Amino acid sequence: MAADRIEVPFTLSWAWPVVVASSALACAVCYFAVIDVSCAQPLAIPGLCGGVGIALALACVIAPILCVIAWNRPLVLFALTAATAPTYNVFTVGYFGTLTKVCGLATVVALAFYLTRRPAPASIPRSLWAWLAFVAYAVSTLLWAPDSRAAWEPLGSMLQLFALYAAVSLIRVDNKDVVTFIGATIAGGAIAGATEMYQYTHGGTVVEGRLLLTASGTAYRVHEASAIASSDPNHIAAGLLLPLGLCLWLAFRESSALLRLIGWLGAAIGAGGIYTTGSRGAALSGLVILGYFAVRSRFRLQAVATALLCLSAVVLTPNLLLSRMLKDQDGSGRLDIWRVGLAGLRDHLVFGVGIGNYRAEYDAAFFRVFQQRSFELWHRPGHNIVLIALVEYGIVGSALLAVALYMQFKSISGPVAATDLGVAFQAVFFGLLTMSLFIDLLAEKYVWLFFCEMILIRSWAVSRSPVVAGGKRLLRMRA
C-alpha cells in the first residue's frame, strides 16, 4: 500500500504567467534602481522625477485591474507583497512608506472584504493564538519601557505584520493561490538578486567590499553610506533566503527541463545576491538550508553536491566571504555587543526592559564591560534574537516567543511535512533561525511574510482533506 505524495502542481500552465507578471511589476519597481534616477521629493507635484513618474503611471493602470482580480483572489495582492519583500526597505512610495507596506495593507483590506463574503476555514492554526499571546505581551511592555518613543516603531511594525498574518490565517487556499505566491516569491528574489549584482558591478554603493543596495543605484561616499540604515546588507541577504530555498525546491523536484532551468538560475542569482552583501550569516544559513534538504528530502545527492560546490567556490577561490571570515574573528564587534547585552540582562531578567529598548539598555550597561575593540558607536543593535528577546521581553516574553516559533514550525507538520514543499519551508525556517543568531529580524517584513506563506501552505493542505477526525482536519492518504 503506497501513499500518494501531496505536491503543488507547479506546471507551466500556471507558472509562467505568474512569473512573467511578477517579473514585469518588479522590473517597473526596480526601474530607478538599475537606471541612474534620483529624486529628492518623490511625490512632489509638479516635478515628478522620471522613474517615480513611470512607476505611478503603471500603478494607475494596474491598480483597477488588481482590484477586480483581488475581489475573488485577494492573495494576488499578497503575492505582490511577497515579490517586493527582498528589497522591502529600499523602495518607498513617498509619504506612504515602503512599497511592501502599501501592498501588505492592501492585502489586509482585500482579505477583510473577501472574508465577509466567504467562510473562514474550519481549522484555525494554533500558531495564530501563540503569536497573539506574544504580541499582547509585547504591547504590555510599554507600561515599563524606559523609552516609549523607541518602542513605538517596532511595535507598530509588529502589529501591522500580525494583522496580515491573522488575515491570511483565516482564508481558504487552492492550488492556483499556492502557485501564485510561490511564483511571485521566486520572481521577486530573482529580480532583487539581479539588481544587487548589477549595482555591485556597475558603480553602486560598495563599502569594504559589501554592497549597500540603494534606490537610485548611484554611489555614495563612505561616510554617507554608513548612515543608510535602510540598506543593511545583512537584511538584504536574509530576504533572499526564502526565494533561494524555493528555487532549490523547484530545481530538485521538477521533471520539466524549463522549470528546472528556472530553479537553478534563480538559485544562482540568489546566491550571487547574497555574495554581493558579504553576509557571512546568510552564507551559513544557505548551507543550513542545503543541509536540511540533504537530511530530510529525497534529493540528498543533489543537495550534498550543491553544498560541496558552494563550499569549494568559497574555500578554493579568493572572495569577499572568505576574506571576511579570516580577517574578522569577533563577528564585526558582535562579541562585545553580546557581552554588554548580557550585562544589561541582569537588571531586567524576568519581564524585560521593553520592546524596542535593547539599544537604550546597551548604552546604560556599556561601561560595565571591558571592550576588546575600540569604541565605535552608541545605541548598537543586539545582533542575536535570543539575547534581544531576553533583554527586551525577559524570561516571560522569551518563553512566549519560543512557544510561538515552535507552533509556527509545527504548522508545517503531518503528511504535508513529508512532501518536498513542506521540507523546503522547514529548511528555510531553520535557515532564518540561523540568521537570527547574527541579526535582529523578529520585526522584519520578510520574516512575517515567510510565516504567512507557511500558514497558507497549511491551509492549502487542510482544504484538500475530506476527512475530519477528532476535531482536526487530516489529509487522507489514498492507497
C-alpha positions in Angstrom: 0.0 0.0 0.0 1.7 3.2 -1.2 0.5 6.6 -0.2 0.3 9.3 -2.8 2.6 12.2 -2.3 0.8 15.5 -2.0 2.6 18.1 -4.1 1.9 21.5 -5.6 1.1 21.1 -9.3 3.7 23.7 -10.4 3.0 23.3 -14.1 3.9 25.6 -16.9 0.2 26.5 -17.5 0.2 28.3 -14.2 3.8 29.0 -13.5 4.8 31.1 -16.5 2.0 33.8 -16.2 2.8 34.3 -12.5 6.5 34.6 -13.1 6.1 36.9 -16.1 3.6 39.2 -14.3 5.6 39.3 -11.1 8.8 40.0 -13.1 7.1 42.8 -15.0 6.0 44.5 -11.8 9.3 44.0 -10.1 11.1 45.4 -13.2 8.9 48.5 -13.0 9.7 49.0 -9.4 13.4 48.4 -10.0 13.5 50.8 -12.9 15.0 53.6 -10.9 17.4 51.1 -9.2 19.0 49.9 -12.4 18.8 53.2 -14.2 20.5 56.2 -12.6 17.5 58.1 -11.4 17.4 60.0 -8.1 14.7 62.3 -6.7 14.8 64.4 -3.5 11.0 64.6 -3.2 9.5 61.5 -4.8 5.8 62.7 -4.7 6.3 66.4 -5.3 3.8 67.6 -7.9 4.8 69.0 -10.3 8.3 67.9 -10.9 8.0 64.1 -10.6 11.3 62.5 -11.5 11.3 60.1 -14.4 11.4 56.7 -12.6 8.8 57.6 -10.0 6.6 59.1 -12.6 6.7 55.9 -14.6 6.0 53.8 -11.5 3.0 55.9 -10.6 1.7 55.8 -14.1 2.0 52.0 -14.1 0.3 51.9 -10.7 -2.7 53.9 -12.0 -3.1 51.4 -14.9 -2.5 48.3 -12.8 -4.5 49.2 -9.7 -8.0 48.9 -11.2 -7.1 45.5 -12.7 -5.7 44.3 -9.4 -8.9 45.4 -7.6 -11.0 43.3 -9.9 -8.7 40.3 -9.5 -8.4 40.7 -5.8 -12.2 40.7 -5.3 -12.2 37.0 -5.9 -8.5 36.2 -5.4 -7.1 38.6 -2.7 -3.9 36.5 -2.4 -2.8 38.1 -5.7 -2.0 41.2 -3.6 -0.2 39.0 -1.1 1.9 37.7 -4.0 2.9 41.2 -4.9 3.8 41.8 -1.3 6.0 38.7 -1.3 7.6 39.7 -4.6 8.8 43.0 -3.1 9.9 41.6 0.2 13.6 41.0 -0.6 14.1 44.8 -1.1 11.2 46.0 1.1 13.2 48.7 2.9 14.8 50.2 -0.1 12.0 51.3 -2.3 9.4 53.7 -0.9 6.2 55.2 -2.2 6.8 58.8 -0.9 5.0 59.5 2.3 3.1 56.2 2.3 6.1 54.2 3.4 7.7 51.2 1.7 6.2 49.5 -1.3 5.9 46.3 0.6 3.9 48.0 3.3 1.5 49.5 0.8 0.9 46.1 -0.8 0.6 44.5 2.6 -2.1 46.9 3.8 -3.9 46.5 0.5 -3.8 42.7 1.1 -5.3 43.1 4.6 -8.2 45.2 3.2 -8.8 42.8 0.3 -8.8 39.8 2.7 -11.2 41.6 5.0 -13.7 42.2 2.2 -13.2 38.6 1.0 -13.9 37.1 4.4 -17.2 38.9 4.7 -18.4 37.0 1.6 -16.7 33.7 2.1 -16.5 31.4 5.1 -13.3 31.1 7.1 -11.6 27.7 7.2 -12.8 25.3 9.9 -9.3 24.8 11.3 -7.6 27.9 12.6 -3.8 27.4 13.2 -2.7 27.2 16.8 0.3 29.4 15.9 -2.2 32.3 15.5 -3.1 32.1 19.2 0.6 31.7 20.2 1.6 34.8 18.2 -1.4 36.7 19.6 -0.2 36.0 23.2 3.3 37.1 22.4 2.2 40.3 20.6 -0.1 41.1 23.5 2.8 40.7 25.9 5.0 43.0 23.7 2.3 45.6 23.9 2.1 45.4 27.6 5.9 46.1 27.9 5.1 49.7 27.0 3.9 50.1 30.6 7.5 49.9 31.9 9.7 50.6 28.9 12.1 53.5 29.8 12.0 54.9 26.3 8.4 54.6 24.9 9.3 56.6 21.8 11.8 53.9 20.8 9.2 51.2 21.3 6.5 52.6 19.0 8.3 51.9 15.7 9.0 48.2 16.2 5.7 47.7 17.9 3.8 49.4 15.1 5.5 47.2 12.5 4.8 44.1 14.6 1.1 45.0 14.9 0.7 45.6 11.2 2.5 42.4 10.3 0.5 40.4 12.8 -2.7 41.8 11.3 -1.6 40.5 7.9 -0.7 37.1 9.5 -4.1 36.9 11.1 -5.9 37.7 7.9 -4.1 35.1 5.8 -4.7 32.5 8.6 -8.5 32.8 8.0 -8.6 32.3 4.3 -9.1 29.2 2.2 -6.3 28.4 -0.3 -6.4 26.4 -3.5 -3.7 25.3 -6.0 -3.8 28.4 -8.0 -3.2 30.6 -4.9 -0.2 28.5 -3.9 1.4 28.7 -7.4 0.7 32.4 -7.5 2.6 33.4 -4.3 5.3 30.8 -4.8 5.9 32.1 -8.3 5.9 35.7 -7.2 8.4 34.9 -4.4 10.8 33.3 -6.8 10.4 36.1 -9.3 10.9 38.8 -6.6 14.0 37.1 -5.3 15.5 36.8 -8.9 14.9 40.5 -9.6 16.4 41.5 -6.2 19.5 39.3 -6.7 20.0 40.6 -10.3 19.6 44.2 -9.1 22.2 43.7 -6.4 24.7 42.1 -8.8 24.1 44.9 -11.4 24.8 47.6 -8.8 27.8 45.7 -7.4 29.4 45.6 -10.8 28.3 49.0 -12.1 29.4 51.5 -9.6 26.8 51.0 -6.8 27.5 51.9 -3.1 30.2 49.4 -2.0 31.7 49.8 1.4 34.6 47.5 2.4 33.6 45.2 -0.4 29.9 45.0 0.6 27.0 46.3 -1.4 24.6 48.7 0.1 21.5 48.5 -2.1 20.1 51.9 -2.9 17.0 53.0 -4.9 19.0 55.2 -7.3 21.9 52.8 -7.9 24.3 55.7 -7.5 27.5 55.5 -5.4 27.7 57.3 -2.1 30.8 58.3 -0.2 31.8 56.1 2.7 30.6 58.3 5.5 27.3 58.8 3.7 26.8 55.1 3.1 27.3 54.4 6.8 24.2 56.3 7.5 22.0 54.3 5.1 20.4 52.0 7.6 17.6 51.0 5.2 20.0 49.1 3.0 21.6 46.9 5.7 23.4 44.2 3.6 22.6 41.5 6.2 18.9 42.1 5.9 19.0 42.3 2.1 20.8 38.9 2.2 18.3 37.4 4.7 15.4 38.5 2.4 16.9 36.2 -0.3 16.8 33.0 1.8 13.2 32.1 1.1 13.4 32.6 -2.7 16.7 30.6 -2.6 15.0 27.7 -0.8 12.1 27.7 -3.2 14.4 27.8 -6.2 16.3 24.8 -4.9 13.0 23.0 -4.3 12.0 23.8 -7.9 15.3 22.7 -9.3 15.5 19.5 -7.3 12.0 18.2 -7.9 10.8 19.3 -11.3 10.9 16.9 -14.3 10.3 19.8 -16.8 13.7 21.0 -18.1 12.4 24.6 -18.4 11.3 24.7 -14.7 14.5 23.1 -13.6 16.4 25.7 -15.5 14.3 28.4 -13.9 15.0 26.9 -10.5 18.8 26.6 -10.9 19.0 30.1 -12.5 17.0 31.6 -9.6 19.2 29.8 -7.1 22.4 31.1 -8.8 21.1 34.6 -8.9 20.0 34.5 -5.2 23.4 33.1 -4.2 25.1 35.9 -6.3 23.0 38.5 -4.5 24.0 37.1 -1.1 27.6 37.2 -2.2 27.5 40.9 -3.0 26.3 41.7 0.5 29.3 39.8 2.1 26.9 38.5 4.7 28.6 35.5 6.5 25.4 34.7 8.4 23.4 34.5 5.2 26.0 32.2 3.6 25.9 29.9 6.7 22.1 30.0 6.6 22.2 28.9 2.9 24.4 25.9 3.8 21.9 25.1 6.6 19.1 25.1 4.0 21.1 22.7 1.8 21.9 20.6 4.8 18.3 20.2 5.8 17.5 19.2 2.2 20.2 16.6 2.4 18.9 15.1 5.7 15.1 15.3 5.2 14.4 15.3 1.5 14.6 12.7 -1.2 17.1 14.8 -3.1 20.1 14.1 -0.8 22.6 13.6 -3.6 21.7 16.8 -5.3 21.7 18.8 -2.1 25.1 17.4 -1.0 26.6 18.1 -4.4 25.3 21.7 -4.4 26.6 22.3 -0.9 30.1 20.9 -1.8 30.1 23.1 -4.9 29.3 26.2 -2.9 31.9 25.3 -0.2 34.6 24.7 -2.9 33.8 28.1 -4.5 34.2 29.8 -1.2 37.3 28.0 0.1 39.3 27.5 -3.1 38.9 30.9 -4.7 39.8 34.4 -3.3 36.5 36.1 -2.4 34.8 38.5 -0.1 33.2 36.0 2.2 36.5 34.1 2.8 38.4 37.2 3.5 35.9 38.5 6.0 35.9 35.1 7.8 39.7 35.1 8.0 40.2 38.7 9.0 37.3 39.3 11.3 37.5 37.0 14.3 34.9 38.7 16.6 32.0 39.0 14.2 32.4 42.7 13.5 32.2 43.6 17.1 29.3 41.3 17.9 31.2 39.6 20.8 31.5 42.9 22.6 27.9 43.8 21.9 26.7 40.5 23.3 28.8 40.9 26.5 27.2 44.3 27.0 23.8 42.8 26.4 24.4 40.1 29.0 25.4 42.7 31.5 22.2 44.6 30.9 20.1 41.4 31.1 20.7 41.1 34.9 18.6 44.2 35.6 15.5 43.0 33.7 15.7 39.3 33.8 12.0 38.4 34.4 9.9 40.8 32.4 12.5 42.6 30.2 13.2 46.2 29.6 10.5 46.6 27.0 10.1 46.3 23.2 12.5 48.4 21.2 14.6 49.3 24.2 17.6 47.0 23.7 19.7 49.9 22.4 18.9 52.0 25.4 19.9 49.2 27.7 23.1 48.7 25.7 24.0 52.4 26.4 23.2 52.0 30.1 25.3 48.9 30.5 28.2 49.8 28.2 30.7 50.9 30.8 30.2 47.7 32.9 32.0 45.6 30.3 35.6 45.8 29.0 35.7 46.4 25.3 38.0 44.3 23.2 37.7 46.7 20.3 37.9 50.4 20.2 34.7 52.4 20.7 32.6 52.6 17.5 29.0 53.7 18.2 26.4 54.2 20.9 23.0 52.6 20.6 24.0 49.4 18.8 21.6 46.7 17.9 21.7 43.2 19.6 22.5 41.1 16.5 21.0 38.0 18.2 17.4 37.1 18.6 17.9 35.1 21.9 19.8 38.0 23.6 17.4 40.6 22.3 14.3 38.6 23.4 15.8 38.1 26.9 16.7 41.8 27.3 13.5 43.3 25.8 10.9 40.7 26.9 12.6 38.8 29.8 12.1 35.2 30.6 8.3 35.5 30.4 8.2 37.1 27.0 11.0 34.9 25.7 9.1 31.8 26.7 6.0 33.1 24.8 8.2 33.7 21.8 9.7 30.2 21.9 6.2 28.7 22.0 5.1 30.9 19.1 8.2 29.8 17.0 7.6 26.2 17.9 3.9 26.3 16.9 5.0 28.2 13.7 7.3 25.3 12.8 4.6 22.8 13.7 2.2 24.4 11.3 4.1 22.5 8.6 3.6 19.1 10.1 1.8 15.8 9.5 1.6 14.5 5.9 2.4 17.9 4.4 5.8 17.9 6.2 6.8 14.8 4.3 6.3 16.5 0.9 9.0 18.2 -1.0 7.4 21.6 -0.5 7.0 21.1 3.2 10.7 20.1 3.5 11.6 23.3 1.6 9.7 25.5 4.0 11.1 23.7 7.0 14.6 24.2 5.6 14.1 27.9 5.1 12.7 28.1 8.7 16.0 26.7 10.1 17.9 28.9 7.7 16.2 32.1 9.0 16.6 30.8 12.6 20.3 30.5 12.0 20.4 34.0 10.5 18.6 35.3 13.6 21.6 34.4 15.7 23.5 37.3 14.0 20.9 40.0 13.3 17.6 41.1 14.8 14.9 40.1 12.3 11.8 39.5 14.5 10.0 42.6 13.3 11.2 42.4 9.7 8.7 42.1 6.9 10.4 39.3 5.0 10.2 37.1 8.1 6.5 37.6 8.7 5.7 37.1 5.0 7.5 33.8 5.3 5.4 32.9 8.3 2.3 33.9 6.3 3.4 31.6 3.4 3.8 28.7 5.9 0.3 29.2 7.1 -1.1 29.4 3.6 0.6 26.1 2.8 -1.0 24.6 5.9 -4.4 26.0 4.9 -4.0 24.6 1.4 -3.2 21.1 2.8 -6.2 21.3 5.1 -8.5 22.4 2.4 -7.6 19.3 0.3 -8.6 16.9 3.2 -12.2 15.4 3.1 -11.7 13.8 6.5 -12.4 15.4 9.9 -11.4 13.3 12.9 -11.1 14.3 16.5 -11.9 17.9 15.7 -8.9 18.1 13.4 -8.8 18.0 9.6 -6.5 15.3 8.4 -5.0 14.6 5.0 -6.4 11.4 3.6 -3.7 9.2 2.2 -5.1 7.1 -0.6 -3.9 3.6 -1.3 
